[in-house]
Amino acid sequence: MNTNNLIILSLVILLGWIIPSLLFIGYGFKLNRNLFWKIIGTGLVTPWVIGSIVKIYLEYIGKETLPWSYFLKPESLVIFIPAMIWWGLPFILLAIVSRYLLKKNILGIKSERGKYLLLMGTLTGTFVGAGRIFISVFWLFDAMYILVPVWAYYSPFIMVGVLIGVFLGRRADSKMIKKSL
């Protein structure tokens, strides 16, 4: 995979999936119960959207790919649906954390706006990491990837997202405290 291909794919995934997903999840700037299902839904679909984008791009540049029927056969779906849950594990955990954020203060962040920024920072890191890893996974797809915890490879991106989210969340809290004084 050369650098030009990676840049083009990254931009397409960023503009075509990551930004719209974050807008969909964060619509309304409010922590609520719908957030839980929005995070799970977009997280479970993310590997397949990115895989589809990579497949379409590979066909466009003339590379050989597996046929669409390989992924859509009923016997393949029995394997790919559990894989979707396995690969979406970080998003499921983030959805659970979003429920927790509704009730408790976390990492010293008290305001709803601060918690929201923490969650959006973490989600951004998760989406960017997932995008980077799933480009590699689907560039040369092998069924053995289903068994590999690929989310472990984008955990550094998640940690960077958490750090950025904590910074933004605490900053929002400090501004709220200054306004109230």
Residue pairs with C-beta under 8 A, 6 or more apart in sequence:
1 135
1 136
1 139
5 57
5 61
6 135
8 57
9 53
9 54
9 57
9 135
10 131
10 132
10 135
12 53
12 57
13 50
13 53
13 131
13 135
14 128
14 131
16 53
17 46
17 49
17 50
17 53
17 127
17 131
18 124
18 127
18 128
18 131
21 42
21 46
21 127
22 120
22 123
22 124
22 127
24 38
24 42
25 35
25 38
25 39
25 42
25 120
25 123
26 116
26 120
29 113
29 116
30 112
30 116
31 98
31 101
31 102
31 112
31 115
31 116
31 119
32 102
33 99
33 102
35 95
35 98
35 119
36 95
36 96
36 98
36 99
37 95
39 91
39 94
39 95
39 98
39 123
40 88
40 91
40 92
40 95
42 91
43 88
43 90
43 91
43 92
43 94
43 95
43 126
44 84
44 85
44 88
44 91
44 92
45 84
46 88
46 91
46 127
46 130
46 131
46 134
47 84
47 87
47 88
47 130
47 134
47 137
48 84
50 130
50 131
50 134
50 135
50 138
51 71
51 134
51 137
51 138
51 141
54 134
54 135
54 138
54 139
55 65
55 66
55 68
55 138
58 64
58 65
58 139
59 65
65 141
66 141
70 76
71 80
79 143
79 146
80 146
83 146
85 92
86 146
86 149
87 150
87 151
89 149
89 151
90 126
90 130
90 151
90 154
90 155
90 158
91 126
94 119
94 122
94 123
94 126
97 106
97 119
97 122
98 119
100 106
101 115
101 118
101 119
106 115
106 118
107 118
107 166
107 169
107 170
108 170
108 173
109 115
109 118
109 166
109 169
109 170
109 172
109 173
110 173
111 172
111 173
111 176
113 172
113 176
114 168
114 169
114 170
114 171
114 172
114 173
114 176
115 169
116 169
117 165
117 168
117 169
117 172
118 162
118 165
118 166
118 168
118 169
119 165
120 165
120 168
121 161
121 162
121 163
121 164
121 165
121 166
121 167
121 168
121 169
122 158
122 161
122 162
122 165
123 161
124 161
124 164
125 157
125 158
125 159
125 160
125 161
125 162
125 164
125 165
126 154
126 157
126 158
126 161
128 157
128 161
129 153
129 154
129 155
129 156
129 157
129 158
129 161
130 151
130 154
130 157
132 154
132 157
133 150
133 151
133 153
133 154
134 150
137 145
137 150
